[in-house]
Amino acid sequence: MDTTPWPNQDCPVLVAALTPGEGERIVRVMREDGTVTPPEPCRDAHELKRLVHHERPGADLHDPAQVFWADHPGEWPR
């Protein structure tokens, strides 16, 4: 079980910053039981949606209170 402090208990999805040369963003999800997923690479919005709906059903990906983007919200590597 991951014991990394979570920055905001009310925001269950963290999307890491875009990294030049990387083909994905790293995403972590806090499950309903408070456990946190291991870092998961996502290449696009479809993969993000799949991951979040599997780990945190009912999370609203369009709600900025539920998804924290480290930078450039909604943008994906090209």
C-alpha positions in Angstrom: 0.0 0.0 0.0 1.3 3.4 -1.0 1.8 5.8 2.0 2.8 8.9 0.0 1.0 11.9 1.4 -1.8 12.9 -0.9 -1.9 16.7 -1.6 -5.7 17.1 -1.5 -8.0 14.4 -0.1 -10.9 15.9 -2.0 -9.2 15.7 -5.4 -8.8 12.0 -6.2 -7.0 12.2 -9.6 -3.5 13.6 -10.1 -2.1 14.1 -13.6 1.6 14.7 -13.8 3.2 17.5 -15.9 4.1 17.0 -19.5 7.7 15.9 -19.9 9.5 16.7 -23.2 10.2 13.6 -25.1 7.8 11.4 -23.1 4.8 9.9 -24.8 2.5 9.9 -21.8 1.6 11.6 -18.6 1.8 9.8 -15.3 -1.5 9.5 -13.4 -2.3 8.4 -9.9 -5.8 7.8 -8.5 -7.0 7.7 -4.9 -9.5 4.9 -4.6 -12.7 5.3 -2.5 -11.0 3.2 0.3 -8.1 5.8 0.5 -5.5 3.6 -1.2 -3.5 5.1 -4.1 -2.8 3.4 -7.4 0.8 3.0 -8.5 1.9 5.6 -11.1 0.2 4.7 -14.4 1.2 6.1 -17.8 -1.6 7.4 -19.9 -1.0 8.5 -23.5 -4.3 10.3 -24.1 -7.7 11.2 -22.6 -9.2 7.8 -23.5 -6.6 6.0 -21.4 -7.1 8.5 -18.6 -10.9 7.9 -18.7 -10.4 4.1 -18.7 -8.0 4.2 -15.7 -10.1 6.6 -13.6 -13.4 4.9 -14.2 -11.8 1.5 -13.3 -10.2 2.8 -10.1 -12.6 5.6 -9.0 -16.0 4.9 -10.6 -18.2 8.1 -10.6 -15.3 10.5 -10.7 -16.0 13.4 -13.0 -13.0 14.1 -15.2 -14.5 17.5 -16.2 -14.6 18.7 -12.6 -11.4 20.6 -11.7 -12.1 19.8 -8.0 -11.7 16.1 -8.8 -8.8 16.2 -11.3 -5.5 18.0 -10.6 -3.4 18.7 -13.7 0.2 19.7 -12.8 0.3 21.8 -16.0 -1.6 22.3 -19.3 -5.0 20.8 -18.3 -6.4 18.5 -21.0 -3.2 18.5 -23.1 -1.5 15.3 -24.1 1.9 14.5 -25.7 2.0 14.5 -29.4 
